[in-house]
Amino acid sequence: MSLRSARRFVSAFAVAIVFFATIPSPAASTGVADDQLNGLQWRLVGPFRGGWGTMAVGIPDQPGTFYFSAAGGGVWKTTNSGATWQPTSEGITDAAIGAIAIAPSNPKVLYAGAGHPEPRYDIASGNGVYKTSDGGERWQNAGLKATRHIGAILIDPRDEKTVLVGALGHIFGPSPDRGVFRTTDGGATWKKTLFIDNQTGVADLAADPVRPNIVFASAWTARNWPWLSYFTPIEGEGSAIYASQDGGETWKRLSGEGWPQGKLGRIGLAVTHLKNDATRIYASIDSEEHGGLYRSDDAGAHWQRVNDAKAVTTWYESRLTVAPNDPDTLYTVGQSIHKS
């Protein structure tokens, strides 16, 4: 901004202040006496959470309790279905939290991944994984400090100590700390079980709800450069879906019939179980050429592109959720929420 432009901006700002300062109070403009407003109180309807919500999770048998992670405001909790929220980030030293998960076998245990995975020019990195064993009252760092951006966390529904973490790695540089990391001791130690290359990380994880050993990971070639704009596709040959039959110990890249070839961008995942004992995968693919929603009813052996609307996929969020009681009901979030 030039000096002349700056002076014009300051002048305009000063005029705005004067203008708004001269607006009469509500009491004066409505003819209501000031003493009639004495009983009114203000309440926070936020929360002022520091950026957008990156992920939200709830407890099935406690329908009023939810947590959400924020891109610049840590972790928040409600116990009254969102009427009020409380910050619950004691021990978390990172403002940016990209993923959060509750242990199905013990709702007091949660894991949060620092660093959001949305590749903005002002993307905020983090300091690994955090864990709480008391419902969010206190958190401790549980390692993986070099992963920088964590897109997803998946906890084994049978064991709170067995956890998978999908890490994007250093968004602006090559990094060996990308892929899927697995722990079986609650984060005391980690093993990297999926690594594609130093420019491809993992943005999402999902498992078959009936057979939790069947796990899927979406890899994303997401090496970026600071001077690229929002209109430059973040795509690569390494972007794909990987499948595991043993709870994330080993992985195999999927390439079933109907799956698009070439450079792909961010892929969002949702997995459900069908009545014929098959695994269904929903995948939202961000791509200049192949973008849209894809579905496989046989665990990735065959695919069909069921929707090519721009609203169902984006590199910014690309989160999918399938209803637990209906495999045909699907939700996706981006700049708004869509339901099929």
C-alpha positions in Angstrom: 0.0 0.0 0.0 1.4 3.4 -1.0 1.6 6.3 1.6 -1.2 8.1 -0.2 -3.4 5.0 -0.1 -2.6 4.5 3.5 -3.6 8.1 4.3 -6.9 7.7 2.4 -7.6 4.5 4.3 -6.9 6.1 7.7 -9.1 9.1 6.8 -11.9 6.8 5.7 -11.6 4.8 8.9 -11.7 7.9 11.0 -14.9 9.1 9.2 -16.4 5.7 9.8 -15.7 5.9 13.6 -17.2 9.4 13.7 -20.3 8.2 11.8 -20.9 5.2 14.0 -20.2 7.2 17.2 -23.1 9.5 16.2 -25.7 6.8 15.8 -28.2 7.1 18.6 -28.5 4.3 21.2 -31.3 1.8 20.8 -33.0 3.3 23.9 -33.0 6.8 22.4 -34.1 5.6 18.9 -37.1 3.6 20.3 -38.2 5.9 23.1 -37.5 3.2 25.7 -36.2 4.6 29.0 -32.7 3.5 30.0 -33.9 2.0 33.3 -36.1 -0.4 31.4 -32.9 -2.0 29.9 -31.2 -2.6 33.3 -32.4 -6.2 33.6 -31.0 -7.3 30.2 -27.8 -9.3 30.1 -25.4 -10.2 27.4 -24.4 -13.8 26.8 -21.8 -15.4 24.5 -23.4 -17.2 21.6 -20.0 -18.0 19.8 -17.7 -19.4 20.7 -15.0 -17.1 19.5 -13.1 -20.1 18.4 -10.2 -18.7 16.3 -11.0 -19.7 12.7 -13.3 -22.3 11.3 -14.2 -25.7 12.9 -12.0 -28.4 11.3 -13.9 -31.4 12.7 -16.7 -32.2 15.2 -17.3 -35.4 17.1 -19.9 -36.6 19.6 -20.7 -39.4 22.1 -23.6 -41.6 20.9 -25.1 -42.3 24.3 -24.6 -38.7 25.5 -26.5 -36.9 22.7 -25.8 -33.4 24.2 -22.0 -33.8 24.3 -19.8 -32.7 21.4 -16.3 -31.6 20.8 -14.9 -29.6 17.9 -11.4 -28.7 16.8 -10.6 -25.2 15.4 -8.1 -24.0 12.9 -6.9 -21.4 15.3 -8.6 -21.9 18.6 -7.8 -25.4 20.1 -10.5 -27.7 21.3 -14.0 -26.8 22.5 -16.7 -28.8 24.3 -20.5 -28.6 24.8 -22.6 -30.7 27.1 -25.9 -29.1 26.2 -26.1 -29.6 22.4 -24.3 -26.4 21.6 -26.2 -24.0 23.7 -23.0 -23.1 25.4 -19.3 -24.1 24.7 -16.3 -24.2 26.9 -12.6 -24.2 25.8 -11.0 -27.4 26.8 -7.4 -27.1 25.7 -5.3 -27.2 28.9 -1.9 -28.7 27.9 -2.4 -28.1 24.2 0.3 -25.6 23.1 -0.9 -25.4 19.5 -3.8 -23.1 18.4 -4.4 -25.0 15.2 -6.1 -28.4 15.6 -6.8 -30.3 12.4 -8.5 -33.5 13.7 -10.1 -34.9 16.8 -11.4 -38.4 17.7 -13.2 -40.0 20.7 -12.4 -43.6 21.7 -15.6 -45.6 21.1 -14.7 -47.9 24.0 -14.0 -45.1 26.4 -15.5 -41.6 25.7 -13.1 -40.1 28.3 -10.2 -40.8 26.0 -9.7 -38.4 23.0 -6.9 -37.7 20.6 -6.3 -34.4 18.8 -4.0 -33.8 15.9 -2.3 -30.4 15.6 -1.9 -28.4 12.4 -4.9 -28.0 10.1 -4.6 -29.7 6.6 -6.3 -27.0 4.5 -3.5 -25.7 2.3 -4.1 -21.9 2.6 -1.3 -19.5 2.1 -1.6 -18.9 5.9 -1.8 -22.5 6.8 -0.9 -23.1 10.5 1.3 -26.1 11.4 1.2 -28.0 14.7 3.2 -30.0 17.2 1.9 -33.5 16.8 -0.7 -35.5 18.6 -2.4 -34.7 21.9 -4.2 -37.1 24.2 -6.7 -36.7 27.1 -8.0 -39.4 29.4 -10.5 -37.2 31.4 -12.8 -35.9 28.7 -10.7 -33.0 27.7 -9.9 -31.5 31.1 -6.2 -32.0 30.6 -4.1 -32.9 27.5 -0.6 -34.3 27.0 1.5 -34.4 23.9 1.7 -37.9 22.5 4.4 -37.5 19.9 4.6 -37.2 16.1 5.8 -33.6 16.5 7.3 -33.5 13.0 4.1 -34.3 11.2 3.1 -30.6 11.2 -0.4 -31.1 9.7 -2.7 -33.9 10.8 -5.9 -34.6 8.7 -7.5 -37.5 10.5 -7.4 -39.8 13.5 -9.0 -43.2 13.7 -9.3 -45.1 17.0 -9.9 -48.8 17.1 -13.4 -49.2 18.5 -12.2 -52.2 20.6 -9.1 -50.7 22.1 -8.5 -47.0 23.0 -4.7 -47.5 22.8 -4.7 -48.6 19.1 -4.8 -45.5 17.0 -4.1 -44.5 13.4 -3.0 -41.0 12.4 -3.1 -39.6 8.9 -0.4 -36.9 8.5 0.1 -34.5 5.6 3.6 -33.5 6.6 5.4 -30.3 5.7 3.1 -28.5 3.2 5.9 -26.2 1.9 8.7 -28.7 1.7 9.7 -32.4 1.2 9.1 -34.4 4.3 9.6 -37.9 5.5 6.9 -37.4 8.2 4.0 -38.1 5.9 1.6 -41.0 5.7 -0.1 -43.2 8.3 1.3 -43.7 11.8 0.0 -46.4 14.1 0.3 -46.9 17.9 -0.8 -49.8 20.0 0.2 -48.3 23.4 -1.8 -45.1 23.5 0.8 -42.9 21.8 3.9 -43.9 23.8 5.4 -45.3 20.6 4.5 -44.9 16.9 5.2 -46.9 13.8 4.9 -45.5 10.3 2.9 -48.1 8.4 2.2 -46.2 5.1 4.6 -43.9 3.3 4.2 -43.0 -0.4 6.8 -40.3 -1.0 8.2 -37.2 0.6 5.6 -35.0 -1.1 2.5 -37.1 -0.5 0.7 -37.3 2.9 -2.6 -38.7 4.2 -5.6 -36.4 4.6 -8.4 -38.8 5.7 -9.0 -42.2 7.3 -12.1 -44.4 7.5 -13.0 -47.9 8.6 -15.8 -50.4 8.0 -18.0 -50.0 11.1 -18.7 -53.8 11.3 -15.2 -55.0 10.5 -12.9 -52.4 11.9 -9.8 -54.2 10.6 -10.8 -53.0 7.1 -9.3 -49.5 7.0 -8.9 -46.9 4.1 -6.6 -44.0 3.8 -6.7 -41.2 1.3 -3.2 -40.1 0.1 -2.8 -36.6 -1.2 0.2 -35.1 -3.1 0.0 -31.8 -1.3 3.4 -30.2 -1.7 2.7 -26.5 -2.0 4.7 -23.3 -2.6 4.0 -20.0 -0.9 3.6 -18.0 -4.1 0.9 -20.3 -5.5 -2.7 -18.9 -5.5 -6.0 -20.5 -4.5 -6.6 -21.1 -8.1 -3.7 -23.5 -8.7 -4.7 -27.1 -8.4 -3.0 -29.1 -5.7 -2.8 -32.4 -7.4 -0.4 -35.3 -8.1 0.0 -38.8 -9.3 0.4 -40.0 -5.7 -3.1 -39.0 -4.6 -5.0 -42.3 -4.2 -6.9 -44.5 -1.8 -5.0 -47.2 0.1 -6.7 -50.1 1.8 -5.7 -52.3 4.8 -7.1 -55.6 5.9 -5.2 -55.8 9.2 -6.1 -52.6 11.0 -3.5 -50.4 9.4 -0.4 -52.6 9.7 0.0 -53.1 5.9 -1.5 -51.2 3.0 -2.3 -51.7 -0.7 -3.2 -49.0 -3.3 -6.6 -49.4 -4.8 -7.0 -49.1 -8.5 -10.4 -50.7 -9.2 -12.5 -50.5 -12.4 -13.9 -47.0 -12.8 -11.3 -45.3 -10.6 -9.9 -42.2 -12.4 -6.3 -42.2 -13.6 -3.8 -39.4 -13.6 -3.4 -36.5 -11.2 -5.9 -36.2 -8.4 -6.3 -33.8 -5.5 -7.7 -34.1 -2.0 -9.9 -37.1 -1.4 -12.5 -37.3 1.4 -13.7 -40.7 2.7 -16.7 -42.3 4.3 -17.2 -46.0 4.7 -20.3 -48.1 5.7 -21.4 -51.7 5.7 -24.1 -53.0 3.4 -26.7 -55.7 4.2 -25.0 -58.1 1.8 -22.0 -58.0 4.0 -20.1 -55.8 1.6 -18.1 -52.7 2.3 -19.2 -49.4 0.6 -16.7 -46.6 0.1 -17.7 -43.0 -0.7 -14.9 -40.8 -2.0 -15.0 -37.1 -2.9 -12.2 -36.3 -5.3 -11.0 -32.8 -5.9 -9.6 -32.8 -9.5 -9.7 -30.5 -12.5 -10.6 -33.4 -14.8 -12.0 -36.1 -12.6 -13.7 -34.2 -9.7 -16.8 -35.5 -8.1 -18.3 -38.1 -5.8 -17.3 -41.7 -6.4 -18.9 -44.8 -4.8 -17.8 -48.4 -4.6 -20.0 -51.1 -3.2 -17.3 -53.8 -3.1 -14.5 -52.3 -1.1 -12.9 -50.6 -4.1 -12.9 -53.3 -6.7 -15.3 -51.3 -8.9 -16.2 -47.6 -8.8 -18.9 -45.4 -10.3 -18.9 -41.6 -10.5 -22.3 -40.8 -9.0 -22.1 -37.0 -8.8 -19.9 -34.4 -10.5 -21.3 -31.3 -8.8 -18.6 -28.9 -7.6 -20.4 -28.7 -4.2 -19.5 -32.3 -3.2 -15.7 -31.9 -3.3 -13.1 -29.3 -2.4 -9.5 -29.2 -1.3 -10.6 -26.9 1.5 -12.6 -29.4 3.6 -13.7 -32.5 1.7 -15.2 -34.2 4.7 -17.8 -36.9 4.2 -20.1 -38.6 6.8 -22.5 -41.5 6.2 -25.5 -42.0 8.4 -24.9 -44.9 10.8 -28.4 -46.3 10.2 -28.6 -45.8 6.5 -25.8 -46.4 4.0 -27.6 -44.3 1.3 -27.7 -41.1 3.4 -24.5 -39.1 3.1 -23.4 -35.6 4.3 -20.6 -33.5 3.0 -19.2 -30.2 4.3 -17.3 -27.4 2.6 -18.6 -23.8 2.6 -22.0 -25.3 3.5 -23.5 -28.7 4.4 -25.1 -30.9 1.7 -27.1 -34.1 2.2 -27.9 -36.9 -0.2 
